[in-house]
Amino acid sequence: MSTVKTRALLVDVARQLFAKNGFEGTSMNDIAVHANRGRRTLYTYFNSKEEIYFAVIQTELERLYERMEEVARKSIPPEEKMVQLIFAHLEVMKEAVYRNGNLRAEFFRDVWKVESVRKTFDKNEINLFRRIMNEGIDKGGFEIRNVRLAAEIMHYCLKGCEVPYIYGRYAAQNAEELYPYVRGMVLKAFCRTPKYGKY
């Protein structure tokens, strides 16, 4: 098995064990045994349980970014891309948290630890928003004076929405109910009024 596949296997086994037993309830030995690998092999790839925990979080964030890139490549108007990016972010984050069972408690309890792993994702997401905003400006639909600032605000607003969205604390019960409100806010915030009318 290649080194890339072996590492991916170890990360996935660790994710499953963290989800089932929590971070504290999982040992490096548990991970090695369940992956049918020796402890020496595990330590070749990861120096500590915390390091493999970070790799699990990183893998989830990569999955999220891939989903957002899929949306960004669609042949749809920029304003629709922006709305779909918002929902892709929230839905994949929700899926990740629920798929990981006990790990979700760790994810939210030790938010600063997670933040250190999120830095690359956060930067990439902001750049993705900038790309779509510039696309909207180039096509004449968006009117944004400071794209960098607008992209950062969009990113931090989404981060602030993660926990209440995941735990269903909005009045709307599903994404379909939220969609017209989110779309309306995107249009109000970024689009030229003459082209899109009142909303």
LUMDREN-174612 format. One record per atom (N, C-alpha, C): residue number from 0; residue in three letters; atom name; x, y, z. Coordinates in Angstrom, 3 decimals. Layout:
N
 pos code site        u        v        w
 NUM  ala   CA        X        Y        Z
...
***
This chain:
199
 pos code site        u        v        w
   0  met    N    0.850   -1.195    0.000
   0  met   CA    0.000    0.000    0.000
   0  met    C    0.887    1.246    0.000
   1  ser    N    0.549    2.240   -0.831
   1  ser   CA    1.353    3.449   -0.919
   1  ser    C    1.290    4.239    0.380
   2  thr    N    2.255    5.119    0.564
   2  thr   CA    2.293    5.929    1.783
   2  thr    C    1.053    6.825    1.885
   3  val    N    0.578    7.322    0.734
   3  val   CA   -0.612    8.181    0.735
   3  val    C   -1.833    7.390    1.196
   4  lys    N   -1.993    6.179    0.662
   4  lys   CA   -3.138    5.346    1.036
   4  lys    C   -3.052    4.886    2.485
   5  thr    N   -1.837    4.580    2.938
   5  thr   CA   -1.662    4.157    4.328
   5  thr    C   -2.028    5.286    5.278
   6  arg    N   -1.578    6.489    4.961
   6  arg   CA   -1.904    7.640    5.809
   6  arg    C   -3.409    7.882    5.828
   7  ala    N   -4.025    7.800    4.640
   7  ala   CA   -5.480    8.017    4.548
   7  ala    C   -6.234    6.969    5.364
   8  leu    N   -5.750    5.721    5.327
   8  leu   CA   -6.375    4.652    6.103
   8  leu    C   -6.287    4.948    7.598
   9  leu    N   -5.122    5.349    8.051
   9  leu   CA   -4.921    5.647    9.475
   9  leu    C   -5.819    6.791    9.929
  10  val    N   -5.935    7.807    9.095
  10  val   CA   -6.782    8.955    9.427
  10  val    C   -8.242    8.533    9.506
  11  asp    N   -8.681    7.703    8.548
  11  asp   CA  -10.082    7.290    8.548
  11  asp    C  -10.404    6.384    9.737
  12  val    N   -9.485    5.481   10.065
  12  val   CA   -9.692    4.613   11.236
  12  val    C   -9.741    5.464   12.500
  13  ala    N   -8.839    6.432   12.604
  13  ala   CA   -8.828    7.324   13.773
  13  ala    C  -10.136    8.094   13.861
  14  arg    N  -10.627    8.585   12.715
  14  arg   CA  -11.890    9.331   12.708
  14  arg    C  -13.028    8.477   13.248
  15  gln    N  -13.100    7.234   12.787
  15  gln   CA  -14.162    6.337   13.244
  15  gln    C  -14.062    6.061   14.746
  16  leu    N  -12.842    5.867   15.242
  16  leu   CA  -12.660    5.600   16.673
  16  leu    C  -12.956    6.843   17.510
  17  phe    N  -12.514    8.005   17.041
  17  phe   CA  -12.825    9.246   17.756
  17  phe    C  -14.337    9.456   17.804
  18  ala    N  -15.008    9.145   16.677
  18  ala   CA  -16.460    9.320   16.609
  18  ala    C  -17.167    8.395   17.596
  19  lys    N  -16.651    7.200   17.730
  19  lys   CA  -17.282    6.208   18.604
  19  lys    C  -16.917    6.393   20.074
  20  asn    N  -15.630    6.620   20.348
  20  asn   CA  -15.127    6.624   21.730
  20  asn    C  -14.694    7.988   22.246
  21  gly    N  -14.677    9.002   21.366
  21  gly   CA  -14.170   10.308   21.758
  21  gly    C  -12.655   10.356   21.692
  22  phe    N  -12.121   11.554   21.765
  22  phe   CA  -10.661   11.731   21.686
  22  phe    C   -9.964   11.075   22.871
  23  glu    N  -10.458   11.360   24.062
  23  glu   CA   -9.823   10.825   25.266
  23  glu    C   -9.956    9.305   25.357
  24  gly    N  -11.039    8.749   24.791
  24  gly   CA  -11.277    7.313   24.878
  24  gly    C  -10.590    6.502   23.807
  25  thr    N   -9.764    7.144   23.003
  25  thr   CA   -9.046    6.458   21.925
  25  thr    C   -7.546    6.597   22.134
  26  ser    N   -6.839    5.505   22.010
  26  ser   CA   -5.384    5.536   22.163
  26  ser    C   -4.708    5.317   20.811
  27  met    N   -3.438    5.644   20.737
  27  met   CA   -2.667    5.388   19.521
  27  met    C   -2.640    3.886   19.232
  28  asn    N   -2.587    3.084   20.270
  28  asn   CA   -2.585    1.636   20.093
  28  asn    C   -3.906    1.167   19.474
  29  asp    N   -5.022    1.742   19.939
  29  asp   CA   -6.333    1.412   19.373
  29  asp    C   -6.341    1.662   17.868
  30  ile    N   -5.793    2.811   17.475
  30  ile   CA   -5.781    3.185   16.058
  30  ile    C   -4.948    2.199   15.250
  31  ala    N   -3.768    1.851   15.769
  31  ala   CA   -2.883    0.911   15.074
  31  ala    C   -3.553   -0.459   14.925
  32  val    N   -4.160   -0.941   16.002
  32  val   CA   -4.804   -2.268   15.988
  32  val    C   -5.960   -2.302   14.993
  33  his    N   -6.837   -1.301   15.047
  33  his   CA   -8.004   -1.280   14.162
  33  his    C   -7.623   -1.056   12.698
  34  ala    N   -6.462   -0.478   12.464
  34  ala   CA   -5.995   -0.267   11.094
  34  ala    C   -5.156   -1.453   10.608
  35  asn    N   -4.969   -2.467   11.485
  35  asn   CA   -4.120   -3.625   11.163
  35  asn    C   -2.707   -3.201   10.790
  36  arg    N   -2.202   -2.246   11.542
  36  arg   CA   -0.837   -1.762   11.352
  36  arg    C   -0.133   -1.750   12.701
  37  gly    N    1.178   -1.801   12.665
  37  gly   CA    1.938   -1.756   13.901
  37  gly    C    2.053   -0.338   14.422
  38  arg    N    2.331   -0.213   15.716
  38  arg   CA    2.510    1.122   16.302
  38  arg    C    3.645    1.878   15.623
  39  arg    N    4.689    1.153   15.216
  39  arg   CA    5.821    1.794   14.542
  39  arg    C    5.362    2.464   13.248
  40  thr    N    4.490    1.770   12.509
  40  thr   CA    3.958    2.346   11.268
  40  thr    C    3.158    3.604   11.570
  41  leu    N    2.307    3.525   12.600
  41  leu   CA    1.484    4.690   12.964
  41  leu    C    2.365    5.881   13.320
  42  tyr    N    3.424    5.630   14.107
  42  tyr   CA    4.294    6.734   14.524
  42  tyr    C    5.198    7.230   13.396
  43  thr    N    5.271    6.480   12.316
  43  thr   CA    6.001    6.959   11.138
  43  thr    C    5.257    8.138   10.508
  44  tyr    N    3.920    8.079   10.618
  44  tyr   CA    3.084    9.112   10.008
  44  tyr    C    2.665   10.204   10.982
  45  phe    N    2.481    9.840   12.244
  45  phe   CA    1.978   10.797   13.231
  45  phe    C    2.753   10.676   14.540
  46  asn    N    3.184   11.806   15.066
  46  asn   CA    3.970   11.809   16.301
  46  asn    C    3.118   11.681   17.558
  47  ser    N    1.826   11.992   17.439
  47  ser   CA    0.970   11.973   18.626
  47  ser    C   -0.493   11.810   18.227
  48  lys    N   -1.320   11.508   19.206
  48  lys   CA   -2.756   11.396   18.966
  48  lys    C   -3.329   12.750   18.563
  49  glu    N   -2.820   13.820   19.123
  49  glu   CA   -3.298   15.158   18.771
  49  glu    C   -3.022   15.451   17.304
  50  glu    N   -1.876   15.003   16.831
  50  glu   CA   -1.516   15.232   15.432
  50  glu    C   -2.468   14.493   14.488
  51  ile    N   -2.846   13.287   14.843
  51  ile   CA   -3.773   12.545   13.989
  51  ile    C   -5.188   13.131   14.107
  52  tyr    N   -5.519   13.682   15.271
  52  tyr   CA   -6.805   14.376   15.435
  52  tyr    C   -6.871   15.573   14.493
  53  phe    N   -5.783   16.343   14.435
  53  phe   CA   -5.732   17.483   13.519
  53  phe    C   -5.881   17.019   12.070
  54  ala    N   -5.284   15.861   11.752
  54  ala   CA   -5.380   15.325   10.387
  54  ala    C   -6.821   14.954   10.055
  55  val    N   -7.553   14.451   11.047
  55  val   CA   -8.970   14.120   10.849
  55  val    C   -9.755   15.388   10.530
  56  ile    N   -9.551   16.436   11.324
  56  ile   CA  -10.246   17.706   11.095
  56  ile    C   -9.875   18.272    9.728
  57  gln    N   -8.587   18.192    9.391
  57  gln   CA   -8.116   18.697    8.102
  57  gln    C   -8.798   17.973    6.945
  58  thr    N   -8.968   16.667    7.075
  58  thr   CA   -9.627   15.875    6.035
  58  thr    C  -11.074   16.321    5.850
  59  glu    N  -11.758   16.585    6.955
  59  glu   CA  -13.147   17.052    6.878
  59  glu    C  -13.217   18.420    6.195
  60  leu    N  -12.268   19.289    6.496
  60  leu   CA  -12.249   20.616    5.888
  60  leu    C  -11.929   20.539    4.394
  61  glu    N  -11.075   19.595    4.025
  61  glu   CA  -10.765   19.406    2.604
  61  glu    C  -12.005   18.935    1.854
  62  arg    N  -12.782   18.057    2.480
  62  arg   CA  -14.033   17.587    1.876
  62  arg    C  -14.990   18.772    1.672
  63  leu    N  -15.052   19.637    2.665
  63  leu   CA  -15.912   20.819    2.578
  63  leu    C  -15.465   21.725    1.440
  64  tyr    N  -14.166   21.981    1.334
  64  tyr   CA  -13.679   22.877    0.297
  64  tyr    C  -13.899   22.290   -1.097
  65  glu    N  -13.749   20.981   -1.228
  65  glu   CA  -13.995   20.327   -2.520
  65  glu    C  -15.446   20.538   -2.956
  66  arg    N  -16.382   20.422   -2.001
  66  arg   CA  -17.795   20.632   -2.320
  66  arg    C  -18.018   22.080   -2.763
  67  met    N  -17.367   23.015   -2.110
  67  met   CA  -17.530   24.420   -2.471
  67  met    C  -16.922   24.709   -3.846
  68  glu    N  -15.803   24.067   -4.149
  68  glu   CA  -15.179   24.238   -5.471
  68  glu    C  -16.103   23.705   -6.566
  69  glu    N  -16.810   22.611   -6.287
  69  glu   CA  -17.757   22.064   -7.256
  69  glu    C  -18.822   23.106   -7.585
  70  val    N  -19.303   23.783   -6.558
  70  val   CA  -20.311   24.834   -6.766
  70  val    C  -19.714   25.976   -7.588
  71  ala    N  -18.503   26.371   -7.243
  71  ala   CA  -17.861   27.500   -7.926
  71  ala    C  -17.651   27.233   -9.419
  72  arg    N  -17.515   25.966   -9.790
  72  arg   CA  -17.285   25.621  -11.204
  72  arg    C  -18.570   25.510  -12.012
  73  lys    N  -19.714   25.598  -11.363
  73  lys   CA  -20.983   25.472  -12.077
  73  lys    C  -21.208   26.647  -13.037
  74  ser    N  -21.930   26.364  -14.124
  74  ser   CA  -22.273   27.418  -15.082
  74  ser    C  -23.615   28.037  -14.682
  75  ile    N  -23.582   28.765  -13.578
  75  ile   CA  -24.781   29.436  -13.075
  75  ile    C  -24.408   30.875  -12.739
  76  pro    N  -25.385   31.775  -12.627
  76  pro   CA  -25.072   33.175  -12.311
  76  pro    C  -24.314   33.302  -10.984
  77  pro    N  -23.418   34.278  -10.878
  77  pro   CA  -22.617   34.464   -9.665
  77  pro    C  -23.448   34.598   -8.388
  78  glu    N  -24.623   35.266   -8.480
  78  glu   CA  -25.428   35.420   -7.268
  78  glu    C  -25.961   34.068   -6.786
  79  glu    N  -26.265   33.180   -7.741
  79  glu   CA  -26.725   31.840   -7.369
  79  glu    C  -25.563   31.015   -6.818
  80  lys    N  -24.375   31.201   -7.384
  80  lys   CA  -23.192   30.512   -6.860
  80  lys    C  -22.956   30.904   -5.405
  81  met    N  -23.096   32.196   -5.123
  81  met   CA  -22.851   32.672   -3.763
  81  met    C  -23.826   32.021   -2.783
  82  val    N  -25.080   31.940   -3.163
  82  val   CA  -26.085   31.319   -2.292
  82  val    C  -25.775   29.837   -2.103
  83  gln    N  -25.447   29.155   -3.192
  83  gln   CA  -25.144   27.724   -3.097
  83  gln    C  -23.865   27.464   -2.311
  84  leu    N  -22.898   28.373   -2.389
  84  leu   CA  -21.670   28.231   -1.590
  84  leu    C  -21.989   28.302   -0.100
  85  ile    N  -22.878   29.212    0.250
  85  ile   CA  -23.271   29.360    1.654
  85  ile    C  -23.884   28.061    2.166
  86  phe    N  -24.808   27.495    1.389
  86  phe   CA  -25.460   26.266    1.822
  86  phe    C  -24.521   25.065    1.776
  87  ala    N  -23.610   25.049    0.802
  87  ala   CA  -22.630   23.954    0.750
  87  ala    C  -21.787   23.960    2.018
  88  his    N  -21.331   25.139    2.417
  88  his   CA  -20.526   25.269    3.635
  88  his    C  -21.301   24.746    4.847
  89  leu    N  -22.505   25.233    5.024
  89  leu   CA  -23.285   24.861    6.208
  89  leu    C  -23.686   23.386    6.210
  90  glu    N  -24.102   22.879    5.061
  90  glu   CA  -24.559   21.491    4.996
  90  glu    C  -23.421   20.500    5.189
  91  val    N  -22.261   20.756    4.572
  91  val   CA  -21.129   19.829    4.724
  91  val    C  -20.602   19.870    6.153
  92  met    N  -20.593   21.052    6.751
  92  met   CA  -20.168   21.146    8.150
  92  met    C  -21.122   20.347    9.040
  93  lys    N  -22.400   20.457    8.756
  93  lys   CA  -23.398   19.716    9.525
  93  lys    C  -23.200   18.207    9.353
  94  glu    N  -22.981   17.771    8.115
  94  glu   CA  -22.745   16.356    7.835
  94  glu    C  -21.508   15.859    8.587
  95  ala    N  -20.449   16.657    8.554
  95  ala   CA  -19.204   16.258    9.207
  95  ala    C  -19.386   16.083   10.706
  96  val    N  -20.082   17.016   11.314
  96  val   CA  -20.284   16.952   12.755
  96  val    C  -21.128   15.736   13.145
  97  tyr    N  -22.199   15.491   12.404
  97  tyr   CA  -23.064   14.356   12.750
  97  tyr    C  -22.434   13.011   12.396
  98  arg    N  -21.631   12.980   11.333
  98  arg   CA  -20.958   11.737   10.963
  98  arg    C  -19.927   11.334   12.020
  99  asn    N  -19.415   12.316   12.718
  99  asn   CA  -18.322   12.047   13.641
  99  asn    C  -18.744   11.863   15.092
 100  gly    N  -20.022   11.718   15.339
 100  gly   CA  -20.495   11.315   16.664
 100  gly    C  -19.849   12.034   17.828
 101  asn    N  -19.160   11.285   18.683
 101  asn   CA  -18.545   11.851   19.878
 101  asn    C  -17.511   12.928   19.568
 102  leu    N  -16.970   12.876   18.370
 102  leu   CA  -15.953   13.860   18.007
 102  leu    C  -16.531   15.265   17.944
 103  arg    N  -17.838   15.374   17.685
 103  arg   CA  -18.432   16.712   17.554
 103  arg    C  -18.343   17.488   18.864
 104  ala    N  -18.409   16.792   19.994
 104  ala   CA  -18.280   17.484   21.278
 104  ala    C  -16.883   18.080   21.407
 105  glu    N  -15.876   17.313   20.993
 105  glu   CA  -14.495   17.809   21.020
 105  glu    C  -14.358   19.002   20.076
 106  phe    N  -15.004   18.871   18.924
 106  phe   CA  -14.897   19.890   17.872
 106  phe    C  -15.342   21.247   18.385
 107  phe    N  -16.450   21.284   19.118
 107  phe   CA  -16.977   22.555   19.595
 107  phe    C  -16.404   22.957   20.945
 108  arg    N  -16.019   21.971   21.784
 108  arg   CA  -15.494   22.321   23.101
 108  arg    C  -14.113   22.960   22.998
 109  asp    N  -13.281   22.421   22.109
 109  asp   CA  -11.923   22.937   21.984
 109  asp    C  -11.784   23.724   20.686
 110  val    N  -12.589   24.769   20.570
 110  val   CA  -12.669   25.511   19.318
 110  val    C  -11.345   26.156   18.925
 111  trp    N  -10.532   26.559   19.881
 111  trp   CA   -9.262   27.203   19.548
 111  trp    C   -8.288   26.206   18.926
 112  lys    N   -8.370   24.948   19.369
 112  lys   CA   -7.525   23.919   18.771
 112  lys    C   -7.943   23.705   17.316
 113  val    N   -9.243   23.667   17.095
 113  val   CA   -9.763   23.497   15.739
 113  val    C   -9.399   24.695   14.870
 114  glu    N   -9.439   25.892   15.466
 114  glu   CA   -9.110   27.109   14.718
 114  glu    C   -7.710   27.035   14.115
 115  ser    N   -6.770   26.447   14.846
 115  ser   CA   -5.400   26.365   14.337
 115  ser    C   -5.324   25.499   13.087
 116  val    N   -6.214   24.514   12.987
 116  val   CA   -6.243   23.640   11.814
 116  val    C   -7.008   24.295   10.671
 117  arg    N   -7.949   25.180   10.994
 117  arg   CA   -8.821   25.794    9.992
 117  arg    C   -8.159   26.915    9.198
 118  lys    N   -6.989   27.352    9.602
 118  lys   CA   -6.393   28.542    8.982
 118  lys    C   -6.308   28.438    7.458
 119  thr    N   -5.828   27.310    6.948
 119  thr   CA   -5.685   27.154    5.499
 119  thr    C   -7.047   27.147    4.824
 120  phe    N   -8.003   26.414    5.415
 120  phe   CA   -9.354   26.386    4.847
 120  phe    C   -9.954   27.786    4.833
 121  asp    N   -9.838   28.505    5.947
 121  asp   CA  -10.410   29.849    6.041
 121  asp    C   -9.865   30.755    4.939
 122  lys    N   -8.556   30.686    4.739
 122  lys   CA   -7.916   31.518    3.705
 122  lys    C   -8.434   31.130    2.319
 123  asn    N   -8.542   29.822    2.075
 123  asn   CA   -9.026   29.351    0.773
 123  asn    C  -10.479   29.745    0.533
 124  glu    N  -11.301   29.679    1.590
 124  glu   CA  -12.706   30.035    1.435
 124  glu    C  -12.845   31.530    1.127
 125  ile    N  -12.101   32.357    1.815
 125  ile   CA  -12.140   33.798    1.551
 125  ile    C  -11.743   34.082    0.103
 126  asn    N  -10.693   33.409   -0.368
 126  asn   CA  -10.255   33.598   -1.758
 126  asn    C  -11.314   33.117   -2.747
 127  leu    N  -12.024   32.053   -2.386
 127  leu   CA  -13.091   31.556   -3.248
 127  leu    C  -14.226   32.571   -3.340
 128  phe    N  -14.594   33.162   -2.208
 128  phe   CA  -15.621   34.205   -2.220
 128  phe    C  -15.164   35.398   -3.063
 129  arg    N  -13.912   35.764   -2.931
 129  arg   CA  -13.380   36.877   -3.729
 129  arg    C  -13.495   36.574   -5.219
 130  arg    N  -13.183   35.330   -5.573
 130  arg   CA  -13.244   34.916   -6.975
 130  arg    C  -14.656   35.055   -7.535
 131  ile    N  -15.639   34.592   -6.772
 131  ile   CA  -17.029   34.653   -7.246
 131  ile    C  -17.522   36.098   -7.261
 132  met    N  -17.110   36.883   -6.277
 132  met   CA  -17.504   38.291   -6.259
 132  met    C  -16.927   39.031   -7.465
 133  asn    N  -15.664   38.771   -7.785
 133  asn   CA  -15.051   39.415   -8.951
 133  asn    C  -15.717   38.952  -10.246
 134  glu    N  -16.117   37.691  -10.278
 134  glu   CA  -16.850   37.178  -11.436
 134  glu    C  -18.168   37.936  -11.600
 135  gly    N  -18.849   38.154  -10.474
 135  gly   CA  -20.110   38.894  -10.519
 135  gly    C  -19.922   40.331  -10.968
 136  ile    N  -18.823   40.960  -10.524
 136  ile   CA  -18.516   42.333  -10.935
 136  ile    C  -18.212   42.378  -12.431
 137  asp    N  -17.398   41.424  -12.899
 137  asp   CA  -17.023   41.378  -14.315
 137  asp    C  -18.240   41.193  -15.222
 138  lys    N  -19.232   40.459  -14.730
 138  lys   CA  -20.433   40.208  -15.531
 138  lys    C  -21.487   41.294  -15.361
 139  gly    N  -21.177   42.287  -14.526
 139  gly   CA  -22.072   43.423  -14.370
 139  gly    C  -23.220   43.234  -13.406
 140  gly    N  -23.234   42.126  -12.672
 140  gly   CA  -24.331   41.869  -11.753
 140  gly    C  -24.068   42.345  -10.330
 141  phe    N  -22.793   42.278   -9.896
 141  phe   CA  -22.435   42.673   -8.532
 141  phe    C  -21.877   44.090   -8.507
 142  glu    N  -22.154   44.769   -7.416
 142  glu   CA  -21.578   46.085   -7.177
 142  glu    C  -20.969   46.059   -5.776
 143  ile    N  -19.648   45.832   -5.726
 143  ile   CA  -18.944   45.688   -4.449
 143  ile    C  -17.720   46.593   -4.479
 144  arg    N  -17.641   47.514   -3.550
 144  arg   CA  -16.525   48.468   -3.544
 144  arg    C  -15.230   47.846   -3.032
 145  asn    N  -15.334   47.004   -2.017
 145  asn   CA  -14.140   46.407   -1.422
 145  asn    C  -14.341   44.892   -1.364
 146  val    N  -13.879   44.207   -2.397
 146  val   CA  -14.105   42.762   -2.520
 146  val    C  -13.423   42.004   -1.394
 147  arg    N  -12.201   42.381   -1.060
 147  arg   CA  -11.466   41.688    0.003
 147  arg    C  -12.237   41.738    1.307
 148  leu    N  -12.703   42.926    1.666
 148  leu   CA  -13.444   43.093    2.914
 148  leu    C  -14.777   42.345    2.867
 149  ala    N  -15.484   42.444    1.745
 149  ala   CA  -16.771   41.769    1.610
 149  ala    C  -16.624   40.257    1.736
 150  ala    N  -15.553   39.702    1.149
 150  ala   CA  -15.307   38.257    1.218
 150  ala    C  -15.000   37.824    2.649
 151  glu    N  -14.243   38.640    3.362
 151  glu   CA  -13.915   38.311    4.754
 151  glu    C  -15.173   38.358    5.628
 152  ile    N  -16.000   39.373    5.417
 152  ile   CA  -17.245   39.476    6.195
 152  ile    C  -18.138   38.264    5.926
 153  met    N  -18.260   37.878    4.644
 153  met   CA  -19.069   36.708    4.289
 153  met    C  -18.546   35.459    4.999
 154  his    N  -17.245   35.294    4.991
 154  his   CA  -16.623   34.128    5.636
 154  his    C  -16.909   34.099    7.136
 155  tyr    N  -16.707   35.220    7.809
 155  tyr   CA  -16.908   35.240    9.264
 155  tyr    C  -18.383   35.144    9.645
 156  cys    N  -19.248   35.666    8.809
 156  cys   CA  -20.692   35.493    9.058
 156  cys    C  -21.053   34.011    9.005
 157  leu    N  -20.503   33.301    8.018
 157  leu   CA  -20.777   31.867    7.887
 157  leu    C  -20.256   31.083    9.092
 158  lys    N  -19.067   31.444    9.549
 158  lys   CA  -18.515   30.756   10.727
 158  lys    C  -19.429   30.968   11.932
 159  gly    N  -19.975   32.156   12.031
 159  gly   CA  -20.877   32.448   13.141
 159  gly    C  -22.196   31.693   13.053
 160  cys    N  -22.565   31.293   11.837
 160  cys   CA  -23.823   30.563   11.632
 160  cys    C  -23.685   29.060   11.832
 161  glu    N  -22.457   28.550   11.885
 161  glu   CA  -22.248   27.104   11.909
 161  glu    C  -22.956   26.394   13.067
 162  val    N  -22.671   26.801   14.278
 162  val   CA  -23.215   26.079   15.435
 162  val    C  -24.738   26.137   15.489
 163  pro    N  -25.358   27.325   15.378
 163  pro   CA  -26.832   27.334   15.402
 163  pro    C  -27.450   26.567   14.239
 164  tyr    N  -26.789   26.572   13.082
 164  tyr   CA  -27.323   25.818   11.937
 164  tyr    C  -27.255   24.320   12.215
 165  ile    N  -26.106   23.872   12.709
 165  ile   CA  -25.911   22.448   12.987
 165  ile    C  -26.924   21.942   14.009
 166  tyr    N  -27.219   22.761   15.014
 166  tyr   CA  -28.137   22.327   16.062
 166  tyr    C  -29.586   22.748   15.819
 167  gly    N  -29.877   23.245   14.603
 167  gly   CA  -31.257   23.559   14.236
 167  gly    C  -31.887   24.659   15.060
 168  arg    N  -31.130   25.707   15.357
 168  arg   CA  -31.653   26.772   16.205
 168  arg    C  -32.290   27.915   15.428
 169  tyr    N  -32.447   27.730   14.114
 169  tyr   CA  -33.134   28.742   13.331
 169  tyr    C  -34.626   28.426   13.295
 170  ala    N  -35.447   29.437   13.058
 170  ala   CA  -36.894   29.230   12.987
 170  ala    C  -37.252   28.293   11.842
 171  ala    N  -36.508   28.408   10.729
 171  ala   CA  -36.737   27.501    9.599
 171  ala    C  -36.198   26.125    9.944
 172  gln    N  -36.887   25.090    9.500
 172  gln   CA  -36.511   23.725    9.846
 172  gln    C  -35.554   23.077    8.845
 173  asn    N  -35.429   23.641    7.660
 173  asn   CA  -34.553   23.033    6.658
 173  asn    C  -34.014   24.088    5.702
 174  ala    N  -33.080   23.650    4.851
 174  ala   CA  -32.424   24.561    3.917
 174  ala    C  -33.408   25.180    2.929
 175  glu    N  -34.431   24.414    2.529
 175  glu   CA  -35.407   24.929    1.568
 175  glu    C  -36.149   26.150    2.123
 176  glu    N  -36.453   26.108    3.412
 176  glu   CA  -37.138   27.244    4.037
 176  glu    C  -36.223   28.450    4.157
 177  leu    N  -34.943   28.203    4.399
 177  leu   CA  -33.984   29.298    4.566
 177  leu    C  -33.582   29.922    3.235
 178  tyr    N  -33.663   29.127    2.164
 178  tyr   CA  -33.128   29.546    0.864
 178  tyr    C  -33.587   30.937    0.417
 179  pro    N  -34.893   31.247    0.378
 179  pro   CA  -35.301   32.566   -0.128
 179  pro    C  -34.759   33.731    0.699
 180  tyr    N  -34.582   33.511    2.000
 180  tyr   CA  -34.052   34.583    2.855
 180  tyr    C  -32.564   34.811    2.580
 181  val    N  -31.827   33.696    2.456
 181  val   CA  -30.396   33.807    2.170
 181  val    C  -30.187   34.436    0.798
 182  arg    N  -30.965   34.006   -0.190
 182  arg   CA  -30.839   34.565   -1.534
 182  arg    C  -31.166   36.060   -1.525
 183  gly    N  -32.200   36.429   -0.793
 183  gly   CA  -32.570   37.837   -0.702
 183  gly    C  -31.460   38.678   -0.098
 184  met    N  -30.792   38.152    0.922
 184  met   CA  -29.694   38.893    1.556
 184  met    C  -28.508   39.038    0.618
 185  val    N  -28.203   37.968   -0.141
 185  val   CA  -27.099   38.037   -1.102
 185  val    C  -27.396   39.080   -2.163
 186  leu    N  -28.613   39.064   -2.688
 186  leu   CA  -28.986   40.038   -3.711
 186  leu    C  -28.924   41.464   -3.175
 187  lys    N  -29.426   41.668   -1.972
 187  lys   CA  -29.399   43.001   -1.365
 187  lys    C  -27.972   43.485   -1.124
 188  ala    N  -27.118   42.554   -0.686
 188  ala   CA  -25.761   42.932   -0.306
 188  ala    C  -24.854   43.208   -1.501
 189  phe    N  -25.017   42.442   -2.583
 189  phe   CA  -24.017   42.501   -3.647
 189  phe    C  -24.515   42.943   -5.016
 190  cys    N  -25.799   42.780   -5.297
 190  cys   CA  -26.260   42.977   -6.675
 190  cys    C  -26.711   44.401   -6.968
 191  arg    N  -26.555   44.763   -8.212
 191  arg   CA  -27.039   46.060   -8.693
 191  arg    C  -28.565   46.016   -8.746
 192  thr    N  -29.213   46.974   -8.128
 192  thr   CA  -30.676   46.990   -8.068
 192  thr    C  -31.345   47.032   -9.442
 193  pro    N  -30.886   47.851  -10.406
 193  pro   CA  -31.587   47.934  -11.689
 193  pro    C  -31.736   46.597  -12.401
 194  lys    N  -30.732   45.739  -12.313
 194  lys   CA  -30.759   44.478  -13.031
 194  lys    C  -31.708   43.491  -12.369
 195  tyr    N  -31.738   43.470  -11.047
 195  tyr   CA  -32.488   42.439  -10.343
 195  tyr    C  -33.808   42.934   -9.758
 196  gly    N  -34.076   44.214   -9.830
 196  gly   CA  -35.324   44.750   -9.302
 196  gly    C  -35.326   44.783   -7.790
 197  lys    N  -36.501   44.958   -7.219
 197  lys   CA  -36.610   45.032   -5.769
 197  lys    C  -36.772   43.638   -5.182
 198  tyr    N  -36.188   43.438   -3.993
 198  tyr   CA  -36.306   42.155   -3.308
 198  tyr    C  -36.243   42.363   -1.823
***
